[in-house]
Amino acid sequence: MKYIKSFIEKNSDNIALFLKINRLLFLISTFVYLLLLIINQFWDKIFKEYLNINAIFVLLLISGALFLIPITKEEKRISQIRKLERKDIFIFLIMGLICSVLVWIKIKDFGIISYIISIIAGLIILVLSILIFYDQ
């Protein structure tokens, strides 16, 4: 443990640079993955011959795991309670609506049950967003 602490102290600038690069990589890979996933849903496997979307997903998972390490350490230091504001509710509603529409597009061939499933999925996203906001 002593060696790890001394290594971190000696290379703190390099570690900070690595974490900044990883944050940028995570944000870019998230945007690219979601964009390619949506395009792939609408234009039926357009990238299948040229690009493996799962490779981007693996990159997203690894960079996301490394992205969360400093955030969990900062969360322990900063624990102030924030109230739910109007803009937060608006963002949560938009996320639920987008989820509902995407689920409905994927399962619209099921008939009337597709509406019920998509509404339930949107409500689940809404409730989970509020619970994560309050850290329950």
FIKOLZA-1660 file (N, C-alpha, C; in steps of 0.1 Angstrom, whole numbers, plus 5000, padded with zeros to 4 digits):
% residues 136
   i   px   py   pz ch aa at
   1 5008 4988 5000  A  M  N
   1 5000 5000 5000  A  M CA
   1 5009 5013 5000  A  M  C
   2 5020 5012 5007  A  K  N
   2 5029 5023 5008  A  K CA
   2 5035 5026 4994  A  K  C
   3 5038 5016 4986  A  Y  N
   3 5044 5017 4973  A  Y CA
   3 5033 5023 4964  A  Y  C
   4 5021 5020 4965  A  I  N
   4 5011 5025 4956  A  I CA
   4 5009 5040 4959  A  I  C
   5 5009 5044 4972  A  K  N
   5 5007 5058 4975  A  K CA
   5 5019 5066 4970  A  K  C
   6 5031 5061 4971  A  S  N
   6 5043 5068 4967  A  S CA
   6 5043 5069 4951  A  S  C
   7 5038 5059 4945  A  F  N
   7 5037 5059 4930  A  F CA
   7 5027 5070 4926  A  F  C
   8 5016 5070 4932  A  I  N
   8 5005 5080 4929  A  I CA
   8 5010 5094 4932  A  I  C
   9 5017 5096 4943  A  E  N
   9 5023 5110 4946  A  E CA
   9 5033 5114 4935  A  E  C
  10 5042 5105 4931  A  K  N
  10 5052 5108 4921  A  K CA
  10 5046 5111 4907  A  K  C
  11 5036 5104 4904  A  N  N
  11 5030 5105 4890  A  N CA
  11 5016 5112 4890  A  N  C
  12 5014 5121 4899  A  S  N
  12 5000 5127 4900  A  S CA
  12 4997 5135 4888  A  S  C
  13 5007 5142 4882  A  D  N
  13 5004 5150 4870  A  D CA
  13 5001 5141 4858  A  D  C
  14 5008 5130 4857  A  N  N
  14 5005 5120 4846  A  N CA
  14 4992 5114 4848  A  N  C
  15 4988 5110 4860  A  I  N
  15 4975 5104 4863  A  I CA
  15 4964 5114 4860  A  I  C
  16 4966 5127 4864  A  A  N
  16 4956 5137 4861  A  A CA
  16 4954 5139 4846  A  A  C
  17 4965 5139 4838  A  L  N
  17 4964 5140 4824  A  L CA
  17 4957 5128 4818  A  L  C
  18 4960 5116 4823  A  F  N
  18 4953 5103 4818  A  F CA
  18 4938 5104 4821  A  F  C
  19 4934 5109 4832  A  L  N
  19 4920 5110 4836  A  L CA
  19 4913 5120 4827  A  L  C
  20 4920 5131 4824  A  K  N
  20 4914 5141 4815  A  K CA
  20 4912 5135 4801  A  K  C
  21 4922 5128 4796  A  I  N
  21 4921 5122 4782  A  I CA
  21 4910 5111 4783  A  I  C
  22 4909 5103 4793  A  N  N
  22 4899 5093 4795  A  N CA
  22 4885 5099 4795  A  N  C
  23 4883 5110 4802  A  R  N
  23 4870 5117 4802  A  R CA
  23 4866 5121 4788  A  R  C
  24 4875 5127 4781  A  L  N
  24 4872 5131 4767  A  L CA
  24 4869 5119 4759  A  L  C
  25 4877 5108 4760  A  L  N
  25 4874 5096 4753  A  L CA
  25 4861 5090 4756  A  L  C
  26 4857 5090 4769  A  F  N
  26 4844 5085 4773  A  F CA
  26 4833 5093 4767  A  F  C
  27 4834 5106 4767  A  L  N
  27 4823 5115 4762  A  L CA
  27 4822 5113 4747  A  L  C
  28 4833 5112 4739  A  I  N
  28 4832 5110 4725  A  I CA
  28 4827 5096 4722  A  I  C
  29 4832 5086 4728  A  S  N
  29 4827 5072 4725  A  S CA
  29 4813 5071 4729  A  S  C
  30 4808 5077 4739  A  T  N
  30 4793 5076 4743  A  T CA
  30 4785 5083 4731  A  T  C
  31 4789 5094 4727  A  F  N
  31 4782 5101 4716  A  F CA
  31 4782 5093 4703  A  F  C
  32 4794 5088 4700  A  V  N
  32 4795 5080 4687  A  V CA
  32 4787 5067 4688  A  V  C
  33 4788 5060 4699  A  Y  N
  33 4781 5048 4701  A  Y CA
  33 4766 5050 4700  A  Y  C
  34 4761 5060 4707  A  L  N
  34 4746 5062 4706  A  L CA
  34 4742 5067 4693  A  L  C
  35 4749 5075 4686  A  L  N
  35 4746 5079 4673  A  L CA
  35 4746 5068 4663  A  L  C
  36 4756 5059 4663  A  L  N
  36 4757 5048 4654  A  L CA
  36 4746 5038 4658  A  L  C
  37 4742 5036 4670  A  L  N
  37 4732 5027 4674  A  L CA
  37 4718 5032 4669  A  L  C
  38 4716 5045 4670  A  I  N
  38 4703 5050 4665  A  I CA
  38 4703 5049 4649  A  I  C
  39 4714 5052 4643  A  I  N
  39 4714 5051 4628  A  I CA
  39 4712 5037 4624  A  I  C
  40 4718 5028 4631  A  N  N
  40 4717 5013 4628  A  N CA
  40 4703 5008 4630  A  N  C
  41 4695 5014 4640  A  Q  N
  41 4682 5010 4642  A  Q CA
  41 4673 5014 4631  A  Q  C
  42 4675 5026 4625  A  F  N
  42 4666 5032 4615  A  F CA
  42 4670 5027 4601  A  F  C
  43 4683 5024 4598  A  W  N
  43 4687 5020 4585  A  W CA
  43 4692 5006 4585  A  W  C
  44 4686 4998 4592  A  D  N
  44 4688 4983 4592  A  D CA
  44 4702 4978 4589  A  D  C
  45 4710 4978 4598  A  K  N
  45 4724 4972 4598  A  K CA
  45 4732 4978 4587  A  K  C
  46 4733 4991 4586  A  I  N
  46 4741 4998 4576  A  I CA
  46 4756 4997 4578  A  I  C
  47 4760 4995 4591  A  F  N
  47 4774 4995 4594  A  F CA
  47 4779 4980 4596  A  F  C
  48 4771 4970 4594  A  K  N
  48 4775 4957 4597  A  K CA
  48 4787 4952 4590  A  K  C
  49 4789 4956 4577  A  E  N
  49 4800 4951 4569  A  E CA
  49 4813 4959 4573  A  E  C
  50 4812 4971 4577  A  Y  N
  50 4823 4980 4578  A  Y CA
  50 4828 4982 4593  A  Y  C
  51 4819 4982 4602  A  L  N
  51 4822 4986 4615  A  L CA
  51 4815 4978 4626  A  L  C
  52 4822 4973 4635  A  N  N
  52 4816 4965 4646  A  N CA
  52 4813 4975 4658  A  N  C
  53 4800 4977 4660  A  I  N
  53 4796 4986 4671  A  I CA
  53 4799 4980 4684  A  I  C
  54 4800 4967 4686  A  N  N
  54 4804 4961 4699  A  N CA
  54 4818 4965 4703  A  N  C
  55 4827 4968 4694  A  A  N
  55 4840 4972 4697  A  A CA
  55 4840 4986 4704  A  A  C
  56 4831 4995 4698  A  I  N
  56 4830 5008 4704  A  I CA
  56 4823 5007 4718  A  I  C
  57 4814 4997 4720  A  F  N
  57 4808 4995 4732  A  F CA
  57 4818 4990 4743  A  F  C
  58 4827 4982 4739  A  V  N
  58 4837 4977 4749  A  V CA
  58 4846 4989 4753  A  V  C
  59 4850 4997 4743  A  L  N
  59 4858 5009 4746  A  L CA
  59 4850 5018 4756  A  L  C
  60 4837 5019 4753  A  L  N
  60 4828 5028 4762  A  L CA
  60 4827 5022 4776  A  L  C
  61 4826 5009 4777  A  L  N
  61 4826 5003 4791  A  L CA
  61 4839 5005 4798  A  L  C
  62 4850 5003 4792  A  I  N
  62 4863 5005 4799  A  I CA
  62 4866 5019 4802  A  I  C
  63 4863 5028 4793  A  S  N
  63 4866 5043 4796  A  S CA
  63 4855 5048 4806  A  S  C
  64 4843 5042 4806  A  G  N
  64 4833 5046 4816  A  G CA
  64 4837 5041 4830  A  G  C
  65 4843 5029 4831  A  A  N
  65 4847 5024 4844  A  A CA
  65 4858 5033 4850  A  A  C
  66 4868 5037 4841  A  L  N
  66 4878 5046 4845  A  L CA
  66 4874 5060 4848  A  L  C
  67 4863 5064 4841  A  F  N
  67 4857 5077 4843  A  F CA
  67 4851 5079 4857  A  F  C
  68 4845 5068 4862  A  L  N
  68 4838 5068 4875  A  L CA
  68 4847 5068 4887  A  L  C
  69 4860 5064 4885  A  I  N
  69 4868 5062 4897  A  I CA
  69 4870 5076 4904  A  I  C
  70 4874 5086 4897  A  P  N
  70 4876 5099 4905  A  P CA
  70 4863 5105 4909  A  P  C
  71 4852 5102 4902  A  I  N
  71 4839 5108 4906  A  I CA
  71 4835 5102 4920  A  I  C
  72 4837 5089 4922  A  T  N
  72 4833 5083 4935  A  T CA
  72 4841 5089 4946  A  T  C
  73 4854 5092 4944  A  K  N
  73 4862 5098 4954  A  K CA
  73 4858 5112 4957  A  K  C
  74 4854 5120 4947  A  E  N
  74 4849 5133 4949  A  E CA
  74 4836 5133 4956  A  E  C
  75 4828 5123 4953  A  E  N
  75 4814 5123 4959  A  E CA
  75 4815 5121 4975  A  E  C
  76 4825 5114 4979  A  K  N
  76 4827 5113 4994  A  K CA
  76 4831 5126 5000  A  K  C
  77 4838 5134 4993  A  R  N
  77 4842 5147 4998  A  R CA
  77 4831 5157 4998  A  R  C
  78 4823 5157 4987  A  I  N
  78 4813 5167 4986  A  I CA
  78 4799 5160 4987  A  I  C
  79 4792 5163 4997  A  S  N
  79 4779 5156 4999  A  S CA
  79 4769 5167 5003  A  S  C
  80 4766 5176 4994  A  Q  N
  80 4756 5186 4997  A  Q CA
  80 4743 5182 4990  A  Q  C
  81 4732 5185 4996  A  I  N
  81 4719 5181 4991  A  I CA
  81 4714 5192 4982  A  I  C
  82 4710 5187 4970  A  R  N
  82 4705 5196 4960  A  R CA
  82 4690 5194 4958  A  R  C
  83 4682 5204 4956  A  K  N
  83 4668 5203 4954  A  K CA
  83 4665 5200 4939  A  K  C
  84 4654 5193 4937  A  L  N
  84 4649 5190 4924  A  L CA
  84 4643 5203 4918  A  L  C
  85 4649 5208 4907  A  E  N
  85 4644 5220 4901  A  E CA
  85 4636 5217 4888  A  E  C
  86 4631 5227 4882  A  R  N
  86 4622 5226 4871  A  R CA
  86 4630 5220 4859  A  R  C
  87 4642 5225 4857  A  K  N
  87 4650 5220 4846  A  K CA
  87 4654 5205 4847  A  K  C
  88 4656 5201 4859  A  D  N
  88 4658 5187 4862  A  D CA
  88 4646 5178 4858  A  D  C
  89 4634 5183 4862  A  I  N
  89 4622 5175 4859  A  I CA
  89 4620 5175 4844  A  I  C
  90 4623 5186 4837  A  F  N
  90 4622 5187 4822  A  F CA
  90 4631 5177 4816  A  F  C
  91 4644 5176 4820  A  I  N
  91 4653 5167 4815  A  I CA
  91 4649 5152 4817  A  I  C
  92 4644 5149 4829  A  F  N
  92 4639 5136 4832  A  F CA
  92 4627 5132 4823  A  F  C
  93 4618 5142 4821  A  L  N
  93 4607 5139 4813  A  L CA
  93 4611 5136 4798  A  L  C
  94 4620 5144 4793  A  I  N
  94 4625 5143 4780  A  I CA
  94 4632 5129 4778  A  I  C
  95 4640 5125 4788  A  M  N
  95 4646 5112 4788  A  M CA
  95 4636 5101 4787  A  M  C
  96 4626 5102 4796  A  G  N
  96 4615 5092 4796  A  G CA
  96 4608 5091 4782  A  G  C
  97 4605 5103 4777  A  L  N
  97 4598 5103 4764  A  L CA
  97 4607 5097 4753  A  L  C
  98 4619 5101 4752  A  I  N
  98 4628 5095 4742  A  I CA
  98 4629 5080 4744  A  I  C
  99 4630 5075 4756  A  C  N
  99 4630 5061 4759  A  C CA
  99 4617 5054 4754  A  C  C
 100 4606 5060 4757  A  S  N
 100 4593 5055 4752  A  S CA
 100 4593 5054 4737  A  S  C
 101 4597 5064 4730  A  V  N
 101 4596 5064 4716  A  V CA
 101 4606 5054 4710  A  V  C
 102 4618 5053 4715  A  L  N
 102 4627 5043 4710  A  L CA
 102 4622 5028 4712  A  L  C
 103 4617 5026 4724  A  V  N
 103 4611 5012 4727  A  V CA
 103 4600 5010 4718  A  V  C
 104 4591 5019 4716  A  W  N
 104 4579 5017 4707  A  W CA
 104 4584 5015 4692  A  W  C
 105 4594 5022 4688  A  I  N
 105 4599 5020 4674  A  I CA
 105 4604 5005 4673  A  I  C
 106 4611 5001 4683  A  K  N
 106 4616 4987 4682  A  K CA
 106 4606 4976 4682  A  K  C
 107 4595 4978 4690  A  I  N
 107 4585 4967 4692  A  I CA
 107 4571 4971 4686  A  I  C
 108 4570 4980 4677  A  K  N
 108 4557 4985 4672  A  K CA
 108 4549 4974 4665  A  K  C
 109 4556 4963 4661  A  D  N
 109 4549 4953 4654  A  D CA
 109 4540 4944 4663  A  D  C
 110 4542 4946 4676  A  F  N
 110 4534 4938 4686  A  F CA
 110 4520 4942 4688  A  F  C
 111 4516 4953 4682  A  G  N
 111 4502 4958 4683  A  G CA
 111 4500 4967 4695  A  G  C
 112 4489 4966 4702  A  I  N
 112 4485 4975 4713  A  I CA
 112 4495 4973 4725  A  I  C
 113 4500 4961 4727  A  I  N
 113 4509 4959 4738  A  I CA
 113 4522 4967 4737  A  I  C
 114 4526 4971 4725  A  S  N
 114 4538 4979 4723  A  S CA
 114 4536 4993 4729  A  S  C
 115 4524 4998 4729  A  Y  N
 115 4522 5011 4735  A  Y CA
 115 4523 5010 4751  A  Y  C
 116 4518 4999 4756  A  I  N
 116 4518 4997 4771  A  I CA
 116 4533 4995 4775  A  I  C
 117 4540 4987 4768  A  I  N
 117 4554 4984 4772  A  I CA
 117 4562 4997 4770  A  I  C
 118 4560 5005 4760  A  S  N
 118 4568 5017 4758  A  S CA
 118 4565 5027 4769  A  S  C
 119 4552 5028 4773  A  I  N
 119 4549 5038 4784  A  I CA
 119 4555 5033 4797  A  I  C
 120 4554 5020 4800  A  I  N
 120 4561 5015 4812  A  I CA
 120 4576 5018 4812  A  I  C
 121 4582 5016 4801  A  A  N
 121 4597 5018 4800  A  A CA
 121 4600 5033 4802  A  A  C
 122 4592 5042 4797  A  G  N
 122 4594 5056 4799  A  G CA
 122 4592 5060 4814  A  G  C
 123 4582 5054 4820  A  L  N
 123 4580 5056 4834  A  L CA
 123 4591 5051 4843  A  L  C
 124 4596 5039 4839  A  I  N
 124 4608 5034 4847  A  I CA
 124 4620 5043 4846  A  I  C
 125 4622 5048 4834  A  I  N
 125 4634 5057 4832  A  I CA
 125 4631 5070 4840  A  I  C
 126 4619 5075 4841  A  L  N
 126 4616 5087 4848  A  L CA
 126 4618 5085 4863  A  L  C
 127 4613 5074 4868  A  V  N
 127 4614 5070 4883  A  V CA
 127 4629 5068 4886  A  V  C
 128 4636 5060 4878  A  L  N
 128 4650 5058 4881  A  L CA
 128 4658 5070 4881  A  L  C
 129 4655 5079 4872  A  S  N
 129 4663 5092 4871  A  S CA
 129 4661 5100 4884  A  S  C
 130 4648 5101 4889  A  I  N
 130 4646 5108 4901  A  I CA
 130 4652 5101 4913  A  I  C
 131 4652 5088 4914  A  L  N
 131 4658 5080 4925  A  L CA
 131 4673 5082 4924  A  L  C
 132 4679 5082 4912  A  I  N
 132 4694 5084 4912  A  I CA
 132 4697 5099 4916  A  I  C
 133 4688 5108 4912  A  F  N
 133 4691 5122 4916  A  F CA
 133 4691 5124 4931  A  F  C
 134 4682 5117 4938  A  Y  N
 134 4682 5118 4952  A  Y CA
 134 4691 5108 4959  A  Y  C
 135 4698 5099 4951  A  D  N
 135 4708 5090 4956  A  D CA
 135 4701 5080 4966  A  D  C
 136 4690 5075 4962  A  Q  N
 136 4682 5065 4971  A  Q CA
 136 4687 5051 4968  A  Q  C
% end
